[in-house]
């Protein structure tokens, strides 16, 4: 009897057949946009390789929450219909105006509308983190991406110059070009750190969900991922500069790519070390409080 009362208090989702039909229509309507997004993930010049992992990661997040989601009241909301219409209109305007970011973001608007219309705002709030994670599968607007890339190129060049000079290496910087003895290193777009930055933000988002408690701690780790990624990329440039003084062949091709992967791994370890430090000092503060 108690189980029946609890089940009734949760309410019911919309008709399953209707939900399947609406979901299929959404996929069909957004299929060209989704195909274009997938192509962007495979484009090495877009630096969005992590996008392939975002949808399955978000789905796994939702799956781990399945016990909690069963207890969420199911009260289909008319706001979901509004969001579905908004997403459709945004997709049409974005496609017509060739605003790729706007049209791709419209898919997420429609997806949130689908959840709200089928299961209610309570379910939407419960799934807020996995749904927000899906934003990371969409490449930033071109003007934002280009400006960030240029800024990171110059910043990485300055940091590399300063650290190499601190280590006693003779280095001259002109824009994003570092000139050492016998070699010139160009900090290109791929070496600006934008690729590692996007990947590190994604990894920190996953790490936050599974291992970090508290919204403040999660926010601090996520925001700290940006300077950590920048420092890791500067370390990559410094390592490349140092190696170039012994064997110039190691600054191109596979060795150069390996330096990139190492910098991403170091940045990920930096985010985890930050979390461990935060937990330690929180425990220390509680002990002192007692």
ABEGO torsion letter per residue (X at the ends): XAAAAAAAAAEBBBBAAAAAAAAAAAAAAAAAAAAAAAAAAABAAAGAAAAAAAAAAAAAAAAAAAAAAAABBBBBBAAAAAAAAAAAAAAAAAAAAGBAAAAAAAAAAAAAAAAAAAAEAAAAAAAAAAAAAAAAABBBBAAAAAAAAAAAAAAAAAAAAAAAAAAGBBBBBBEABBBBBGBBBBBBAAAAGAAAAAAAAAAAAAAAAAABBEAAAAAAAAAAAAAAAAAAAAAAAAAAAAAAAABAAAABEAAAAAAAAAAAAAAAAAAAAAAAAAAAAAAAAAAAAX
